[in-house]
Amino acid sequence: MFGSNRRFLDKADKLEQRSVELARQVKELSDENKELKEIRLISEHNNTALLNKNEAQKKTIQEITKLVEMNTYNSEKVILGKIKELVRGC
């Protein structure tokens, strides 16, 4: 009678240990998930900032292209001055 009771207690102890181990793993995964969410938010913010910067640079390049194409005076110094002015504005 004591033998079966002992086996039951051993199994209960093993189940309790496994339960504690699983709870620890759940906590670790939850913490990791939280960190990954924060990293994702930072990445999204950085991507948005880069996209905005790229758009600004694209507009500057379009303005430079327009200036070069409109160079009816054949004066590179005027174009260079305009390009410098555009680039300073970025």
Buried (B, 14 or more C-beta within 10 A) or exposed (E): EEEEEEEEEEEEEEEEEEEEEEEEEEEEEEEEEEEEEEEEEEEEEEEEEEEEEEEEEEEBEEBBEEBEEEEEEEEEEEBEEBBEEBEEEE
